[in-house]
Amino acid sequence: MSSSDNHEHSLVLTKESLHGSEALFRLLVDQVTEYAIFVLDPGGVIATWNLGAARIKGYSAAEIIGQHFSKFYREQDVWKCAHELQVAMETGRVEDEGWRVRKDGSLFWANVVITCLRDSGGEHIGFAKVTRDMTERRRAEEAIQHSEERLRLLMESVKDYAIYMLDRRGIVVTWNVGAERIKGYSAGEIIGQHFSRLYPEDEVRSGKCERELHDAEHLGRFEDEGWRVRKDGSRFWANVVITPIRATDGTLHGFAKVTRDLSDRQHHEQQRLSLIRSEEARRAAEANEERLRVLAEDARAARDKAEEATRLKDEFLATVSHELRTPLNAILGWARLIQAGSVAPEKTSSAIDTIVRNAVAQNQIIDDLLDVSRIIAGQLRLDVDLVDINQVVTAAIDVVRPGAEAKGITLQWLLNPDAGIIKGDAGRLQQVFWNLLTNAVKFTPRGGRIHVMLHRQNSSVLVEVADTGKGITSDFLPRVFHRFTQQEATNSRTTGGLGLGLAIVKHLIELHGGTVEAHSDGHGTGATFVVKLPLAPVRASRSTPTIGVAPIEELSFPIELSGLNVLVLDDELDARELVEAVLRKAGAAVVLASNVAEAFELLRAQKPDVIVSDIGMPGEDGYFFIRRLRTLSREEGGRIPAVALTAYARPDDRRRALAAGFQNHAAKPVEPQELMFVIANLAGRYS
């Protein structure tokens, strides 16, 4: 038998069995306390009463059995009693929800089911009534209804926010007055449309709408600010918040979207940014004006400096030309006179001395220029040793003393043999004091005095060179050690020189860790130069060689070059003949070549022991020659030792010559003894 059959069987009872089964019925229903279960007779009078009924309605069985069930209805709802019984008679069952009354008069919300009871013959014998207290659910539903109503009223009344709902696809399903005011669409125009209609076309094409819904669904919330579009096509700046709407089981139903028009704020922000940009632009313009002003001043200063540099360069070139041409005039003039036989025999020696003296002076000018070039390039190096400063100063005095005596200048000195030893380059230090003493002689008039004093001061040694010469003006004194500067104008100078000597002095003294100062009270008061050098930590363990200039008769160098074959390559005839004369005097056999091609022809004809080659030649130069020579085999002459004899005398020139394949480098003009020494050394006759 099925459960439905059992149910029908339980409802079909005879009058006799109804009372007989009362004990069984009570046993069943008394266990149920959540439902009020009782039986009515055909007229609606209560015949049974369970514990659930007593709990829900407040009546005990004794109080309520025999009473009409209308007692549970409000006065205005009593009419429902007859109606409910009538419907149950006709249909077999009636269900209703509504307010019911407890014993204490309080109301509760009830769910009521009334079922018609018939016996097996179909005769109506009464009603079964089941009531459930649904007050809490009712209150919850009312709270929800009130909340929904408040939300509806809120949404309908809020005008500052566009509040609307989207389904899962993004279709608009609700629309408030704020949305209508902000976006311009009425509810009838927009509900059923996709919310992408409210976005700029370029953002729709980029998939922005889909990304917003995706982020809201998976992150629980999405917020953004950006441009949105009204119905009339105008844009406004919006703050947008999208929140997913889910059922209690988490199923996504749609989205709540709140939009706020921030156009005014954006406008104000743009105005603020515009003001900031304007202020920044103003400041930038002022800064740019200042930069332009500074640049203009720098350009003016640079132009002035360039003009000054040009002026100084012109003066320097004029000075160099003058200083080089002056000794050259004496050299060329006396040489032409000797060549023409116009010099008396007793004057020949004096004429040659003049030529040599002026050649030495010209060489000194070139040396000064090279020293300045090395100083500027940072390539000037010192050969440092322990030096007796007394010997250095004494040697310098010995060199300039003849010139001072010839000019009638009194040269006095006061030295201190115990002043101490310094660490330095003896040759460069003698150059310093020779320069200072030469300047003193140059600028001191006949009958004047030069005083040299050397003494010790704490851990230093001081050398003072004072003269009674023309002095130094106050405006020139700060520039006295600058390169290429001279107190007199170029064309009106009464003394020679390039204006390099004191600059070289200052640099050399500073390389030794010392200082040099110039003092003068102005024109006609003389000048004093003070050199200060640090003493060496310990005294020298040996004496420093005396430094000086040997007389010409002492410069002989007894080297014998007999039996040596030397090839001389130089495009200048005079240079070739000079080298030939020097080498033949020493006993060497010499062949001459004026260009590279001629030199290789001579090499094929005979293999020289040593080669002397110039560097600067037209067409194929000395570097080309030596590189080509070194490609030959030993039998062809590829290993013949060679010296570069050139006017290119910089350290870089020497390194380049050696790197190209020369074994040695000699700068023009070269002393004959030095050239013989170099050739003998290359030939293995001197080491």
C-alpha positions, 0 to 999 in steps of 0.5 A: 500500500502506498503512502498516498493510500495510507493518507486517504485511508486515514481520512476515511473513518466511520463515526464509530471508528473516529472515537475508537482511534482517538487514543491512537490519534492523540499518541501521534499528534501529541508528539508534534509541537511545531504544528497545531493539529486538531479536528472540527465537527461538521459545524466547525466545533473543536473536537480534539486538541494537541500539544502544538495547538496548546503551545501556539494558540495558548488554550489548553484542551479543556478550555477550547474543545467544544468551542467554535474555531472562529474564536481564533479569528479577528472580528473582521476576519470571522466571515472567513470561517464559513467560507473556508469550510465551504471551500474545503467541503467542495474541493476537499482542501483549503489553504490560507495565510493570515492573522490569527488570535491567541488566547491572550489576544496577541496576533500571529501570522498563521499558515492554515490547511483545512481538510474535509473528512469523510467516511467510507460511504462518503458522508461528511464527518468533520474537518482536520485543521493544521496550523503553523506559526509563520510570524517570524517569516512574516516579519522577515518578509515584511522587513525585506519588503520595507527594505525593498520599498525604502530602496525603491523610494531611495532609488527613485528619489536620489537625483545625484546618483544614477542607480540602476541594475544590470542582468548578468549580460549587462542589460539595464533592468532598472533605472532611477530618476538620478540616472535619467537626470545624469544620463538623459535617458528615460526608463522606457528608452534605456531599460532593455539596452546594453549598458555599453550604450553609455560609454564612448565608442573607442572604449566599447571597441576596446572591451572595457565594458566586459572587463568591468563586469568581469572584474566586478564578478570576480573581485566582488567590486569594481570602481573606476573614473572616466568619460561616459556619454549622455543621450545627447552625445556629450561627455561627462566625467564619472565615478562608477561603482559596480557590485555583483548581486548574488543569491544566498547560494552564490548564484550571480543574478546581475549587477548594481551600478552606481554612477556619480557625475564628477564633471564639476570636480573634474572641471575644477581640477582641470582649472587647478591643473591649468593654473599650475601649468600656467604657473609652471610655464611662467616660472619656466619662461622666467627660468628660460629668460634667465638661462638665455640671459646667462647664455648671452652673457656666457656667449659674450664672455666666450666671444670676448675670450675668443677675441682675446685669444685671437689677439694673444695668438696674433701677438704670439705668432708675431713674437714667435716670428720675431724671436725665430727670425732674429737669430736666423738673420744673424745665422743667415747673414754671417753664413752668406758673408763667409760663403762669399769670402767677404769675411776677413780671416781674423773675423771668421772665428767670431762670425762662426761663434755668432752663428753657433750662439744664435743657433743655440738661442733658436734651439732654446726657443723651440725647446721652450715651445715643446716644453709648453706643449708637454705641460699642456698635454700633461706629458712633462716628466722629471728624472728625479734624484737627490740633488744638492740645490747649492750646486744647481744654483751655482751652475746657473749663476756660472752660465749667466755670469758672462752675460751679466758682466758684459752688460755691466751688471753686478751679480752677487750671491749668498748661498748656504752649503748646509741648506740641505738636499732636495729630491728633484730633476737637476737639469730641470731645476737648473732650467728654472734658475737659468730662466730666472737669472736670464730674465733678471739680466734681460730686464736690469739696465746697465749698472744694475744689481742682481742678488741671489740668496739661498737659505733654509726655512724650517723643512724647506729651502728658499732661493731668492732672485732679486734685481734692480730692473724695470719691475712689474706693474700691479696690473700685470703682476697677477699674470706674470706666470701665465703662458704667452703673456708679456708686459710690453706690447709686441711691436714696442718690446725692448727685450726678446722672448716668447713669454713662456719662461716664467710659465715653465718655471712655475710648472716645473717648481710645482712638479717638485712640490714647491711654490714660486712667487713674484714681488714688485712695487711697480715700474722701475722698482725691480722684481724679486722671485722667491722659489720654495722647495721641500727638503728631502727626508734624508741627506744625500749619501753621495754628492750630486754632479756639478751641472753646467754648460761645457765649452765647445772645445770640450764637446769632442767625442772620439768615436771612430766610424771607419769601415761603416757604410751608412745610407742617409735618406732626407728630401732636404739637400742641406740636411743630407750634406750636413749628415754626410759631412759629420759621418765622413769626418768620423770615417764612415762611407756614406750614400745619399738618397732624396726619396724612398724609391731612390733609397730602395734602389741603393739598398738593392745595390749595396747593404749599408750597416746603418740607415739614417732616415728623415720622417717628414718627406713629400709623398712616401714619408719615413714611416712608409719607408721603415714599414716597407723595409721591415717586410724584407728578409734579412738577406734583402736588408730587412733587419738593418738598424735605422735611426729616425732623424727628424724635426718631429720631436714630441714624445708621441713622435718618438713612440710612433717612430719606434713602433714603426720599426726604427731602433732610435729617434733623434730630434733635429737639430742634433749635435754631431757628437750625439749623431755619431754616438747613436750610429756607433751604438746601432752598429754595435761599436759603443754600448 
